[in-house]
Amino acid sequence: MGRVKVARRPWPSLWPLCCAPARQPRPVPEQPPLLRRAVVRAERTVRGSRMSSHCHTSAVLVVFMALAVGAGAELLTEKSCDVIGDETTESQMEKALLKKLEPLSQIRFNTTVEIGTTENYAYHFRVCREVNSSLHDFAGLVQMDRQSGKTTVIGRINETQVFNGSDWIMLIYKGGDSYGRHCSGEKRRAVIMISCKRGITASSFSIISEEREKEQDCFYLFEMDSSVACPAEDSHLSTGSILLITFSSVIAVYIIGGFLYQRLIVGAKGMEQFPHFAFWQDLGNLLADGCDFVCRSKPRNVPAAYRGVGDDQLGDESEERDDHLLPM
């Protein structure tokens, strides 16, 4: 048999990768000037289109955000009372009274009434605000049947009248739901009598009566107490108060000014710092003497006086001498 020759393949190189020679970058052929300008313009166009698309997207987002903010603000802003008539013919007195009632706008008032076993109603009232702002029906006073759950609008805030007296305010909501068989089918009306009660923001909301036996001008009458209906208190001072304040002010200025003068300018110390101390001391002594003279009710006890003895009160002098007492 003949020998078969086996071709030997060379072993692959076992050089580590870190030691392998780095590849040389392939040289980029230089582009002609016209081609280079075209490439630059294309890149600018692509960048511009990207920027314009981004700007367009941002503008759309801004518009949507503005619409959302506007819708939210509209929802948060509650409707208020609208006086009957055009803006040019609205009474300024009514506007002033509605502004006076503004502190009550954030309070909800509720009352219930039960007449026998057939009528059981709950009344919900707000001053110049909607009872349920989500309905957008301008309902300012609502009647709810507690048995059937039916809701009836008694009056709406977009048809408001208001007037006042010396210690009360009358608020009227018109434009309620129509009567069925009563009052010739006219629209309901709520009359709220707000009486003065100082020291209380609002209390005692209740229904007085419902007048529905007439052919027209039917109404629901309510009453409540509030300090907003009270007239402004007179704060002027009397003549005596003014004189007392003036006198007290003058005395305070005299004492403080005189004290500072005596201490800082004259250099006085102690009680001498009081202005005109000697004068007031003498005046006090005079007043004390005068009071003692006027108020005395009986003579003062005079102390015993010691006087000398006269010669006529002495007896005959004794002849005896005390010479013998002298030492010899």
C-alpha positions in Angstrom: 0.0 0.0 0.0 1.2 3.4 -0.7 1.5 6.0 2.0 -1.1 8.7 2.2 0.2 12.1 2.6 -1.7 14.1 5.2 -1.6 17.8 4.7 -0.7 19.6 7.9 -2.7 22.7 8.7 -1.0 25.4 10.5 -2.1 26.0 14.1 -3.9 29.2 14.7 -2.1 31.9 16.5 -2.6 31.9 20.3 -1.7 35.5 20.8 -3.9 37.1 23.4 -6.4 39.5 22.2 -4.9 42.4 24.2 -1.7 41.9 22.4 -3.2 41.7 18.9 -2.2 44.6 16.7 -5.0 47.3 16.4 -6.8 47.6 13.2 -6.0 50.7 11.3 -9.2 52.8 10.4 -10.1 52.7 6.8 -9.4 56.1 5.3 -12.7 58.0 4.3 -12.5 59.3 0.8 -12.8 63.0 0.7 -16.1 64.2 -0.7 -16.4 66.8 -3.4 -17.5 70.3 -2.3 -21.0 70.1 -3.9 -21.7 66.7 -2.3 -20.5 67.9 1.0 -22.9 71.0 0.9 -25.8 68.7 0.0 -25.2 66.5 2.9 -25.0 69.5 5.3 -28.3 70.8 4.0 -29.9 67.4 4.4 -28.8 67.2 8.0 -30.1 70.7 8.7 -33.5 69.8 7.1 -33.8 66.7 9.3 -32.9 68.6 12.4 -35.4 71.4 11.6 -38.2 68.9 10.9 -37.5 67.3 14.3 -37.5 70.6 16.1 -40.7 71.7 14.3 -42.4 68.4 15.3 -41.3 68.9 18.9 -42.5 72.5 18.9 -45.9 71.4 17.4 -46.3 68.8 20.1 -45.4 71.2 22.9 -47.9 73.8 21.5 -50.7 71.2 21.5 -49.9 70.2 25.1 -49.9 73.8 26.2 -53.4 74.3 24.6 -54.8 71.2 26.2 -53.4 72.3 29.6 -54.9 75.8 29.2 -58.3 74.3 28.4 -58.1 72.0 31.4 -57.2 74.8 33.7 -60.1 76.9 32.3 -62.6 74.1 32.8 -61.4 73.5 36.3 -61.7 77.2 37.2 -65.2 77.3 35.7 -66.2 74.3 37.9 -64.7 75.9 41.0 -66.4 79.3 40.4 -69.9 79.0 41.8 -72.8 81.0 40.4 -74.1 83.8 42.6 -77.3 85.8 42.8 -78.5 87.7 39.7 -80.9 90.6 40.4 -83.9 90.7 38.1 -83.3 93.1 35.2 -80.5 94.1 32.8 -77.1 95.2 34.1 -77.9 98.8 33.2 -81.2 98.7 35.1 -80.1 96.7 38.2 -80.6 98.5 41.5 -77.4 99.6 43.3 -79.2 99.2 46.6 -79.9 95.5 45.8 -76.3 94.9 44.9 -75.2 96.5 48.1 -77.5 94.2 50.1 -76.3 91.1 48.2 -72.8 92.1 49.1 -73.8 92.4 52.7 -75.2 88.9 52.6 -72.0 87.4 51.2 -70.7 86.1 54.6 -73.7 83.6 54.6 -72.9 82.2 51.1 -70.7 79.4 52.4 -73.3 78.1 54.9 -75.9 75.4 54.0 -79.3 75.6 55.8 -81.6 72.7 56.2 -85.0 72.3 57.9 -87.7 69.6 57.9 -91.5 69.8 58.2 -94.0 67.0 58.7 -97.7 67.5 58.3 -99.6 64.4 59.3 -98.6 61.2 57.7 -98.9 62.3 54.1 -96.5 65.2 53.9 -92.9 65.0 55.0 -90.5 67.5 53.4 -86.9 68.6 53.8 -85.9 72.1 52.6 -82.3 72.9 51.6 -81.3 76.6 51.2 -78.2 78.6 50.4 -77.7 82.3 50.2 -76.9 83.4 46.7 -75.4 80.0 45.8 -76.7 76.8 44.1 -77.8 74.0 46.4 -76.3 71.5 44.0 -73.7 73.2 41.8 -73.2 70.1 39.7 -76.7 70.4 38.3 -76.2 73.9 37.0 -79.9 74.7 37.5 -79.6 77.9 39.6 -81.6 76.3 42.4 -81.2 78.3 45.6 -83.9 76.7 47.6 -85.1 73.1 47.1 -87.9 71.0 48.6 -87.3 67.2 48.8 -90.1 64.8 49.5 -88.6 62.4 52.1 -91.0 59.7 51.3 -90.8 59.6 47.5 -87.5 61.3 47.1 -88.9 63.8 44.6 -87.1 67.1 44.4 -88.9 70.4 43.6 -87.1 73.8 43.0 -88.8 76.5 45.1 -86.7 79.4 43.8 -83.6 80.1 41.7 -80.8 82.6 42.3 -80.8 84.0 38.8 -84.2 85.7 39.6 -83.4 87.4 42.8 -85.0 90.3 44.6 -83.8 91.8 47.9 -84.8 94.7 50.1 -84.4 95.6 53.7 -85.7 97.6 56.7 -84.2 98.9 59.9 -83.3 95.5 61.3 -84.3 92.9 58.7 -83.5 91.8 55.1 -86.0 90.2 52.7 -84.5 87.8 50.1 -86.8 86.5 47.4 -86.0 83.7 44.9 -88.3 83.5 41.9 -88.5 81.2 38.9 -89.1 77.9 40.7 -90.9 74.9 39.4 -94.5 75.5 38.3 -97.4 74.6 40.5 -99.6 71.8 39.2 -103.2 72.5 40.3 -102.6 75.4 42.6 -102.0 79.1 41.9 -103.0 78.9 38.2 -99.9 76.9 37.5 -97.5 79.8 38.1 -93.9 79.3 39.1 -93.0 78.8 42.8 -91.4 81.6 44.8 -89.4 81.6 48.1 -89.4 84.5 50.5 -86.7 84.4 53.2 -87.0 86.8 56.1 -83.6 87.5 57.7 -84.0 89.2 61.1 -81.3 90.9 63.1 -79.7 89.0 66.0 -76.3 90.3 67.1 -73.4 87.9 67.9 -74.7 85.1 65.6 -73.7 84.6 62.0 -76.8 82.6 61.1 -79.3 80.4 63.0 -82.9 79.2 63.3 -83.7 78.6 59.7 -87.3 77.3 59.5 -90.4 77.4 57.3 -93.3 79.5 58.4 -96.0 78.7 55.9 -96.8 78.0 52.3 -99.4 80.3 50.7 -100.9 78.3 47.8 -104.7 78.9 48.1 -104.6 82.1 46.0 -105.0 82.4 42.2 -101.6 84.1 41.9 -98.6 85.4 43.9 -98.2 82.2 45.9 -95.1 81.8 48.0 -93.2 79.8 50.6 -92.2 81.9 53.6 -89.0 81.2 55.6 -87.3 83.0 58.4 -83.8 83.0 60.0 -81.7 85.1 62.3 -78.3 86.7 61.5 -76.1 89.5 62.5 -75.7 90.7 58.9 -79.2 92.1 59.0 -78.4 94.4 62.0 -77.7 98.1 61.4 -74.3 99.5 62.1 -73.7 100.5 65.7 -73.0 104.1 66.4 -69.5 104.5 67.6 -69.4 108.3 68.3 -68.1 109.4 71.6 -69.9 111.6 74.0 -68.7 115.1 75.1 -67.7 113.8 78.5 -65.7 110.9 77.0 -63.8 113.4 74.7 -63.0 115.7 77.6 -61.8 112.8 79.7 -59.6 111.5 77.0 -58.2 114.9 76.3 -57.5 115.6 80.1 -55.8 112.2 80.5 -53.6 112.8 77.5 -52.5 116.2 78.7 -51.7 114.8 82.2 -49.7 112.0 80.6 -47.7 114.4 78.4 -47.1 116.7 81.4 -45.8 113.9 83.7 -43.6 112.2 81.0 -42.3 115.3 79.5 -41.5 116.9 82.9 -39.9 113.8 84.1 -37.6 113.6 81.1 -36.8 117.3 81.4 -35.9 117.1 85.1 -33.8 114.0 84.7 -31.9 114.8 81.4 -31.7 118.6 81.5 -31.8 119.6 85.1 -30.1 116.4 86.4 -32.5 115.8 89.2 -32.6 112.6 91.2 -35.2 110.8 93.2 -38.5 112.6 93.9 -37.1 115.8 92.5 -37.5 114.3 89.0 -41.3 114.8 89.3 -42.1 118.1 87.5 -42.8 121.0 89.9 -42.4 118.7 92.9 -42.1 121.6 95.4 -45.3 123.2 94.1 -47.3 119.9 94.3 -45.9 119.2 97.7 -47.0 122.6 99.1 -50.4 122.2 97.4 -50.8 118.8 99.1 -50.0 120.3 102.4 -52.5 123.1 102.0 -55.2 120.6 100.9 -54.4 118.5 104.0 -54.6 121.5 106.3 -57.9 122.6 104.7 -59.4 119.2 104.9 -58.3 119.0 108.6 -59.9 122.3 109.3 -63.1 121.7 107.4 -63.7 118.1 108.4 -62.8 118.5 112.1 -66.0 117.8 114.2 -64.7 118.5 117.7 -61.8 120.6 119.1 -58.4 119.2 119.1 -56.9 118.1 122.4 -54.5 120.8 123.3 -51.3 119.4 125.0 -50.7 120.6 128.6 -48.6 123.8 128.8 -45.9 124.1 131.5 -45.7 127.6 133.0 -43.6 129.1 135.7 -44.8 129.7 139.3 -45.2 133.3 140.5 -43.8 134.8 143.7 -47.2 135.4 145.0 -47.9 131.7 144.9 -45.0 130.9 147.1 -45.4 130.8 150.9 -43.1 132.5 153.5 -39.6 131.2 153.2 -38.5 129.2 156.2 -35.7 130.6 158.2 -34.2 127.2 158.4 -31.2 126.8 156.4 -29.6 123.8 155.2 -26.2 124.8 156.0 -25.8 122.0 158.4 -26.0 119.7 155.4 -22.8 121.1 154.1 -19.6 119.2 154.9 -17.6 120.8 157.7 
